[in-house]
Amino acid sequence: MVFGLLSADAVVSANTVTVNVSVPPAVASTGLSQDVAERVFTSEIWRMSQARSLLSPASVRSSRDPTIVGVVANALKLDGFTAALQDLFGLERPRVNASIIYQDANRSRLLINGITGQTTNFSLQLDGEAGAEALLRRGATETMEQFEPYRSALYYFEQSLNARSNDFSRTKAVAERELARVPRAETIMRRAFLENLLGVVALMENDKAGAARRFRNSFTTDPNFRVGQLNLGFVLIELDRYQEAIDLLTPLTRVTLSPSAAMSGAFAPLFEALHSTIGVARWGLGDLDGAELAFRDAVRAFPDTEAAYTYWARLLRERGRTAEAEEKEAIARVNALTFDNYPEVANLFFWMNHKDNQPLVRRASRVARLN
């Protein structure tokens, strides 16, 4: 039983970034002790990792905070056993070592070195005049780009949304830098997520062709990345290629859509988006009965949806069934109060339109909520 617990701890710890910050006495005497410095550093990484996503983030902790199972190992005099098991399993231990150095009273320097879960070493040297705490937060931000490039790109994406800005240059820079690396088996899924996020960014910039290319790249990179196919279906509708969208998406109704590392609760909104997209495509082809059946499937998959009820209501009005449309609109208004979003899913950002030659229309979204 103990071996099983320690083996589990070895695997879990391999997805945990441990942080150690060295603080010289002159800095510690100002109140920025090692414990405080590590809390500042880890809290900034934690904040960046909190964006809602289909991909689960790595955890972060101080190197001086043992896991519960680690305490058991120490009590049984099995110090280092977790690390030995990680070596046996071929699991690298992600870690960061940082040192604060004061050059003079007005300037500080932070040295950082670490190794990521993909056995990639990195080193950073940062200088600043705003104080050691601000430098630690900046260091944590740049460290996060090394450990979790996708989460970092997603964080910058949401910051742009918060600022109501159409400048996604930092998101694109982080994503493109990571995609420029030589592909490795353990990074395939994250590369698919990065391509997909760049597709969503392209839509924000009204580049439908660029978005289609990125979404294709995402599931070409990882054939199990169904969300990229779902998003390509959305773009095909926006390009008025309704039958292509149906042909692409219909097979997905018989498979799981959620990535293997998805957070719990991810499935229902994805299936709602899938059926709603098929419904709008059928509507565009004039198959109103088929569209209504698809919207019915969408609300069955995710009763808290706003979009499916809205599309269904619009279709009912077009068919002259006003009372039913008003009923669906009322449900949509209630569901809109709790509308949430996955940044990976395009049709949770935009309204689809069954008519030809229509511009992209943004949905009101509460996805950005970090500030």
C-alpha positions as CSV (number, residue, x, y, z in Angstrom):
1,M,0.0,0.0,0.0
2,V,2.8,2.4,0.9
3,F,4.6,1.6,-2.4
4,G,1.3,2.4,-4.2
5,L,0.9,5.7,-2.4
6,L,4.5,6.7,-3.1
7,S,4.2,5.7,-6.8
8,A,1.1,7.9,-7.1
9,D,2.9,10.7,-5.4
10,A,5.7,10.4,-7.9
11,V,3.4,10.8,-10.8
12,V,1.4,13.6,-9.3
13,S,4.6,15.5,-8.3
14,A,5.9,15.3,-11.8
15,N,3.1,17.7,-12.8
16,T,3.9,20.0,-9.9
17,V,6.3,22.9,-10.2
18,T,8.4,23.3,-7.1
19,V,9.8,26.7,-6.4
20,N,12.8,27.8,-4.3
21,V,13.7,31.5,-3.9
22,S,17.0,32.5,-2.2
23,V,16.9,35.8,-0.4
24,P,20.0,37.6,0.9
25,P,20.0,38.8,4.5
26,A,19.8,42.5,3.5
27,V,16.6,41.8,1.6
28,A,15.1,39.5,4.2
29,S,15.6,42.2,6.9
30,T,13.2,44.4,4.9
31,G,10.4,41.9,5.5
32,L,10.8,40.0,2.2
33,S,11.8,36.7,3.7
34,Q,12.3,33.5,1.8
35,D,8.8,32.3,2.7
36,V,7.2,35.6,1.6
37,A,9.2,35.7,-1.6
38,E,8.2,32.2,-2.5
39,R,4.5,33.0,-1.8
40,V,4.7,36.0,-4.1
41,F,6.3,34.0,-6.9
42,T,3.9,31.0,-6.6
43,S,0.8,33.1,-6.2
44,E,1.6,34.9,-9.5
45,I,2.0,31.6,-11.3
46,W,-1.2,30.3,-9.7
47,R,-3.1,33.4,-10.8
48,M,-2.0,33.0,-14.4
49,S,-3.1,29.3,-14.4
50,Q,-6.7,30.0,-13.3
51,A,-8.1,30.8,-16.7
52,R,-11.0,28.5,-17.5
53,S,-9.8,26.0,-20.0
54,L,-10.4,22.5,-21.3
55,L,-6.7,21.7,-20.4
56,S,-5.9,21.2,-16.7
57,P,-3.0,23.3,-15.4
58,A,0.1,22.1,-13.5
59,S,0.1,22.9,-9.8
60,V,2.8,24.9,-8.1
61,R,4.2,24.9,-4.5
62,S,7.2,25.9,-2.5
63,S,10.0,23.3,-2.5
64,R,9.8,23.4,1.3
65,D,6.2,22.3,1.4
66,P,6.1,18.5,1.4
67,T,3.2,16.5,0.0
68,I,1.1,14.5,2.5
69,V,2.5,11.3,1.0
70,G,6.0,12.8,1.3
71,V,5.5,13.2,5.0
72,V,4.6,9.5,5.2
73,A,7.8,8.7,3.3
74,N,9.9,10.7,5.7
75,A,8.3,9.0,8.7
76,L,9.1,5.7,7.2
77,K,12.7,6.9,6.5
78,L,12.2,6.7,2.8
79,D,13.6,10.1,2.0
80,G,14.2,10.6,-1.7
81,F,12.1,7.6,-2.6
82,T,9.6,9.7,-4.6
83,A,12.5,11.2,-6.6
84,A,13.9,7.7,-7.2
85,L,10.5,6.5,-8.5
86,Q,10.3,9.4,-10.8
87,D,13.6,8.5,-12.3
88,L,12.4,4.9,-12.6
89,F,9.2,6.1,-14.4
90,G,11.2,8.5,-16.6
91,L,9.4,11.5,-15.0
92,E,11.3,14.8,-14.8
93,R,10.7,16.9,-11.7
94,P,9.8,20.4,-12.8
95,R,11.5,23.0,-10.6
96,V,12.5,26.6,-10.3
97,N,15.4,28.1,-8.4
98,A,15.5,31.9,-8.1
99,S,17.9,34.2,-6.3
100,I,17.3,37.9,-5.5
101,I,20.5,40.0,-5.7
102,Y,20.5,43.8,-4.8
103,Q,23.0,45.8,-6.8
104,D,22.4,49.0,-5.0
105,A,19.6,50.8,-3.2
106,N,17.6,51.6,-6.3
107,R,18.0,48.5,-8.4
108,S,17.6,44.8,-8.0
109,R,18.4,41.7,-10.0
110,L,16.7,38.3,-10.1
111,L,18.4,35.2,-11.4
112,I,16.2,32.3,-12.3
113,N,17.0,28.8,-13.6
114,G,14.7,25.8,-13.9
115,I,13.8,22.7,-15.8
116,T,10.4,22.1,-17.3
117,G,8.4,18.8,-17.4
118,Q,9.8,18.4,-20.9
119,T,13.3,18.3,-19.6
120,T,14.0,21.7,-21.1
121,N,16.5,23.8,-19.1
122,F,16.1,27.6,-19.0
123,S,17.8,30.6,-17.4
124,L,16.6,34.1,-16.9
125,Q,18.2,37.3,-15.7
126,L,15.9,40.2,-14.8
127,D,16.7,43.7,-13.6
128,G,14.3,46.3,-12.3
129,E,13.9,49.5,-10.4
130,A,10.3,48.9,-9.0
131,G,11.5,46.8,-6.1
132,A,12.1,43.1,-5.4
133,E,8.4,42.1,-5.1
134,A,7.6,43.6,-8.5
135,L,10.6,41.8,-10.0
136,L,9.5,38.5,-8.5
137,R,6.1,38.8,-10.1
138,R,7.7,39.7,-13.4
139,G,10.0,36.7,-13.0
140,A,7.0,34.4,-12.3
141,T,5.3,35.6,-15.4
142,E,8.3,34.8,-17.6
143,T,8.9,31.5,-15.8
144,M,5.3,30.6,-16.5
145,E,5.9,31.1,-20.2
146,Q,8.6,28.4,-20.0
147,F,6.6,25.9,-17.9
148,E,3.1,26.4,-19.3
149,P,3.3,28.3,-22.7
150,Y,-0.3,27.5,-23.5
151,R,-1.6,28.8,-20.1
152,S,0.6,31.9,-20.6
153,A,-0.8,32.5,-24.0
154,L,-4.3,32.0,-22.7
155,Y,-3.7,34.4,-19.9
156,Y,-2.5,37.1,-22.3
157,F,-5.5,36.4,-24.5
158,E,-7.9,37.0,-21.6
159,Q,-6.0,40.1,-20.5
160,S,-6.6,41.5,-24.0
161,L,-10.3,40.6,-23.6
162,N,-10.4,42.3,-20.2
163,A,-8.9,45.4,-21.7
164,R,-11.4,45.3,-24.6
165,S,-8.3,45.4,-26.9
166,N,-7.9,43.8,-30.2
167,D,-4.1,43.6,-29.7
168,F,-3.3,39.9,-29.2
169,S,0.4,40.3,-30.1
170,R,1.7,38.8,-26.8
171,T,-0.6,35.8,-27.1
172,K,0.7,35.2,-30.6
173,A,4.3,35.7,-29.7
174,V,4.2,33.1,-26.9
175,A,2.3,30.6,-29.0
176,E,4.4,31.0,-32.1
177,R,7.6,30.7,-30.1
178,E,6.5,27.4,-28.6
179,L,5.3,26.1,-32.0
180,A,8.6,26.9,-33.5
181,R,10.3,24.3,-31.2
182,V,11.0,20.8,-32.5
183,P,7.8,18.8,-31.8
184,R,8.0,16.1,-29.1
185,A,5.6,13.3,-28.4
186,E,4.7,14.8,-24.9
187,T,4.0,18.2,-26.3
188,I,1.6,17.2,-29.2
189,M,-1.6,17.9,-27.3
190,R,-0.4,21.3,-26.1
191,R,0.7,22.2,-29.7
192,A,-2.8,21.4,-30.8
193,F,-4.2,23.7,-28.1
194,L,-1.9,26.5,-29.2
195,E,-2.9,26.2,-32.9
196,N,-6.5,26.2,-31.8
197,L,-6.1,29.3,-29.7
198,L,-4.4,31.1,-32.6
199,G,-7.4,30.1,-34.6
200,V,-9.7,31.8,-32.1
201,V,-7.4,34.9,-32.2
202,A,-7.7,34.9,-36.0
203,L,-11.5,35.1,-35.7
204,M,-11.1,38.0,-33.2
205,E,-9.2,39.7,-36.0
206,N,-11.9,38.8,-38.5
207,D,-9.4,36.5,-40.4
208,K,-11.7,33.5,-41.3
209,A,-9.2,31.9,-43.7
210,G,-6.4,32.2,-41.1
211,A,-8.7,30.7,-38.5
212,A,-9.6,27.8,-40.7
213,R,-5.9,27.1,-41.3
214,R,-5.1,27.1,-37.6
215,F,-8.1,24.9,-36.7
216,R,-7.0,22.4,-39.4
217,N,-3.5,22.5,-38.0
218,S,-4.8,21.7,-34.5
219,F,-6.4,18.4,-35.4
220,T,-3.7,17.5,-37.9
221,T,-1.2,17.9,-35.1
222,D,-3.4,15.8,-32.8
223,P,-6.1,13.7,-34.5
224,N,-7.8,13.3,-31.1
225,F,-8.3,17.1,-30.8
226,R,-12.0,17.2,-31.7
227,V,-12.4,20.8,-30.6
228,G,-10.4,21.9,-33.6
229,Q,-12.8,20.1,-35.9
230,L,-15.8,21.7,-34.0
231,N,-14.2,25.1,-34.5
232,L,-13.5,24.4,-38.2
233,G,-17.2,23.5,-38.6
234,F,-18.0,27.0,-37.2
235,V,-15.8,28.7,-39.7
236,L,-17.3,26.6,-42.6
237,I,-20.8,28.0,-41.6
238,E,-19.4,31.5,-41.6
239,L,-18.0,30.8,-45.1
240,D,-21.5,29.6,-46.1
241,R,-20.3,26.1,-46.7
242,Y,-23.1,24.4,-44.7
243,Q,-22.9,20.9,-46.2
244,E,-19.2,20.7,-45.5
245,A,-19.8,21.6,-41.9
246,I,-22.4,18.9,-41.6
247,D,-20.2,16.3,-43.2
248,L,-17.3,17.3,-40.8
249,L,-19.3,17.4,-37.6
250,T,-21.8,14.6,-37.9
251,P,-19.3,11.9,-37.1
252,L,-18.4,13.8,-33.9
253,T,-21.8,13.1,-32.5
254,R,-20.7,9.5,-31.9
255,V,-17.3,10.1,-30.2
256,T,-16.1,12.0,-27.1
257,L,-15.2,15.6,-27.7
258,S,-13.3,16.4,-24.6
259,P,-9.5,16.2,-24.5
260,S,-8.0,13.6,-22.3
261,A,-6.8,16.2,-19.8
262,A,-10.1,18.1,-19.7
263,M,-11.6,19.5,-16.6
264,S,-14.7,17.9,-15.2
265,G,-17.9,19.3,-16.6
266,A,-16.4,20.1,-20.0
267,F,-18.5,17.6,-22.0
268,A,-21.9,19.1,-21.9
269,P,-21.1,22.6,-23.3
270,L,-19.0,20.9,-26.1
271,F,-21.9,18.7,-27.2
272,E,-24.3,21.6,-27.0
273,A,-21.9,23.6,-29.3
274,L,-21.6,20.6,-31.7
275,H,-25.4,20.1,-32.1
276,S,-26.1,23.8,-32.3
277,T,-23.5,24.1,-35.1
278,I,-25.1,21.3,-37.0
279,G,-28.5,22.9,-36.4
280,V,-27.4,26.2,-37.9
281,A,-25.8,24.4,-40.9
282,R,-29.1,22.5,-41.6
283,W,-31.0,25.7,-41.2
284,G,-28.7,27.3,-43.8
285,L,-29.6,24.5,-46.2
286,G,-33.3,25.0,-45.6
287,D,-33.7,21.8,-43.6
288,L,-35.8,23.4,-40.8
289,D,-37.0,20.1,-39.3
290,G,-33.4,18.8,-39.1
291,A,-32.3,22.1,-37.6
292,E,-35.0,21.9,-34.9
293,L,-34.0,18.4,-34.0
294,A,-30.4,19.4,-33.7
295,F,-31.3,22.3,-31.3
296,R,-33.4,19.9,-29.3
297,D,-30.4,17.6,-29.0
298,A,-28.3,20.6,-28.0
299,V,-30.5,21.7,-25.1
300,R,-30.8,18.0,-24.0
301,A,-27.0,17.8,-23.8
302,F,-26.7,21.1,-21.9
303,P,-29.9,22.5,-20.4
304,D,-28.1,25.6,-19.1
305,T,-27.3,26.7,-22.6
306,E,-28.2,30.2,-23.8
307,A,-27.2,29.8,-27.4
308,A,-29.2,26.7,-28.4
309,Y,-32.4,28.1,-26.9
310,T,-31.7,31.4,-28.8
311,Y,-31.2,29.7,-32.1
312,W,-34.2,27.5,-31.6
313,A,-36.3,30.5,-30.7
314,R,-35.2,32.3,-33.9
315,L,-36.0,29.3,-36.0
316,L,-39.5,29.0,-34.4
317,R,-40.2,32.6,-35.1
318,E,-39.2,32.0,-38.7
319,R,-41.7,29.1,-38.8
320,G,-44.5,31.3,-37.3
321,R,-44.6,29.6,-33.9
322,T,-44.4,32.7,-31.9
323,A,-45.6,31.4,-28.5
324,E,-43.0,28.6,-28.6
325,A,-40.4,31.1,-29.6
326,E,-41.2,33.3,-26.6
327,E,-40.9,30.4,-24.3
328,K,-37.5,29.5,-25.6
329,E,-36.4,33.1,-25.4
330,A,-37.4,33.3,-21.8
331,I,-35.2,30.3,-21.0
332,A,-32.3,31.8,-22.9
333,R,-32.5,35.1,-20.9
334,V,-32.3,33.2,-17.6
335,N,-29.4,31.0,-18.8
336,A,-27.6,34.1,-20.1
337,L,-27.2,35.2,-16.5
338,T,-24.8,32.4,-15.8
339,F,-23.3,32.1,-19.3
340,D,-19.7,31.0,-19.1
341,N,-17.1,30.1,-21.7
342,Y,-14.2,28.0,-22.8
343,P,-11.7,30.1,-24.7
344,E,-11.0,27.1,-26.9
345,V,-14.5,27.0,-28.4
346,A,-15.2,29.5,-31.2
347,N,-18.9,29.4,-31.3
348,L,-19.1,30.2,-27.6
349,F,-17.5,33.6,-28.6
350,F,-19.6,34.3,-31.7
351,W,-23.2,34.0,-32.9
352,M,-23.6,31.8,-35.9
353,N,-25.8,32.9,-38.8
354,H,-27.7,30.7,-41.2
355,K,-27.8,33.4,-43.9
356,D,-25.1,33.9,-46.5
357,N,-22.6,36.7,-46.5
358,Q,-23.0,37.8,-42.8
359,P,-20.4,39.4,-40.6
360,L,-19.1,37.8,-37.5
361,V,-21.1,38.9,-34.4
362,R,-19.5,38.6,-31.0
363,R,-21.5,37.1,-28.1
364,A,-21.4,38.8,-24.7
365,S,-19.0,36.6,-22.7
366,R,-17.9,36.4,-19.1
367,V,-14.8,34.3,-20.0
368,A,-12.4,37.1,-19.0
369,R,-12.6,37.6,-15.3
370,L,-9.0,37.6,-13.9
371,N,-8.9,41.3,-12.9
